[in-house]
């Protein structure tokens, strides 16, 4: 029985480590996005403004960042969701 508990704790630890790494990667992505795009805006301003061309990388990269945030922050299916779906599929 204690072997099962250790295995469950090991799996839980592995999931927690994976989750924490994903969050750290997300924060790194956000920081890079802010720093790079801020630099582009400063370059735009320093060269006299005009057409706001930094909008293109801000929006383009922003779409990718939004998907990364969604992937990390939105929970995947829980065991309850999986069981519910399995039951619904059995009834068909």
C-alpha positions as CSV (number, residue, x, y, z in Angstrom):
1,X,0.0,0.0,0.0
2,X,2.8,2.5,0.8
3,X,4.3,1.8,-2.6
4,X,1.1,3.0,-4.2
5,X,1.1,6.2,-2.1
6,X,4.7,6.9,-3.1
7,X,3.9,6.3,-6.7
8,X,0.9,8.7,-6.4
9,X,3.1,11.3,-4.7
10,X,5.8,10.9,-7.4
11,X,3.2,11.4,-10.2
12,X,1.8,14.4,-8.3
13,X,5.3,15.9,-7.9
14,X,6.0,15.4,-11.6
15,X,2.8,17.1,-12.6
16,X,3.6,20.0,-10.2
17,X,7.1,20.4,-11.5
18,X,5.8,20.4,-15.1
19,X,3.1,23.0,-14.2
20,X,5.6,25.3,-12.4
21,X,8.0,25.1,-15.4
22,X,5.2,25.9,-17.8
23,X,4.4,29.0,-15.7
24,X,8.0,30.1,-15.5
25,X,8.3,29.7,-19.3
26,X,5.1,31.8,-19.7
27,X,6.5,34.6,-17.5
28,X,9.7,34.6,-19.6
29,X,7.6,34.8,-22.7
30,X,5.6,37.8,-21.3
31,X,8.8,39.5,-20.2
32,X,10.5,39.1,-23.7
33,X,7.3,40.4,-25.3
34,X,7.2,43.5,-23.2
35,X,10.9,44.3,-23.5
36,X,11.2,43.7,-27.2
37,X,8.1,45.5,-28.1
38,X,8.9,48.4,-25.8
39,X,12.3,48.7,-27.5
40,X,10.5,48.7,-30.9
41,X,8.3,51.5,-29.7
42,X,11.3,53.5,-28.5
43,X,13.0,53.0,-31.8
44,X,9.8,54.2,-33.6
45,X,9.7,57.3,-31.4
46,X,13.4,58.0,-31.7
47,X,13.2,58.0,-35.5
48,X,10.5,60.6,-35.6
49,X,7.3,58.7,-35.2
50,X,5.2,58.7,-38.2
51,X,3.3,55.5,-39.1
52,X,3.2,53.3,-36.0
53,X,4.8,50.2,-37.6
54,X,5.5,48.5,-34.2
55,X,1.8,47.6,-34.3
56,X,2.5,44.7,-36.6
57,X,5.0,42.8,-34.3
58,X,2.9,43.8,-31.3
59,X,-0.2,42.2,-32.7
60,X,1.5,39.3,-34.5
61,X,3.5,38.2,-31.5
62,X,0.5,39.1,-29.2
63,X,-1.6,36.4,-30.9
64,X,1.1,33.8,-30.1
65,X,1.4,35.1,-26.6
66,X,-2.3,34.8,-26.1
67,X,-2.3,31.2,-27.1
68,X,0.6,30.5,-24.8
69,X,-1.2,32.2,-21.9
70,X,-4.4,30.2,-22.7
71,X,-2.4,26.9,-22.8
72,X,-0.8,27.5,-19.4
73,X,-3.6,29.2,-17.5
74,X,-6.7,27.4,-18.7
75,X,-7.1,24.1,-17.0
76,X,-7.2,20.9,-19.1
77,X,-9.9,18.3,-18.6
78,X,-10.2,17.1,-15.0
79,X,-10.8,13.5,-14.1
80,X,-14.5,14.4,-13.4
81,X,-14.8,15.8,-17.0
82,X,-13.2,12.7,-18.4
83,X,-15.5,10.3,-16.5
84,X,-18.5,12.4,-17.5
85,X,-17.5,12.2,-21.2
86,X,-16.8,8.5,-21.0
87,X,-20.3,8.0,-19.5
88,X,-21.9,10.1,-22.2
89,X,-20.1,8.1,-24.9
90,X,-21.2,4.8,-23.3
91,X,-24.9,5.9,-23.4
92,X,-24.7,6.5,-27.2
